[in-house]
């Protein structure tokens, strides 16, 4: 499973504040309201994009996962 996630989303972050399996509460830019979901993968920062989380949003069914940046996480 992990190798599939790495193939799709990129290398796992060696260090991150949150881990796969944890539930997050977050906001998405340009959308009203807060969401929650379970982290599927923590993606390592690259030259183009910083560290981010692939999150399966609660109640979203089989939709594409959300991409959540640390700045959008609600403590």
Secondary structure, DSSP 8 states (H G I E B T S, - for coil): -HHHHHHHH-SB-SS-SS-TT-EEEE--TT--S-EEEEEEEEE---SSS--EEEEEETT-TT---EEEEGGGB--
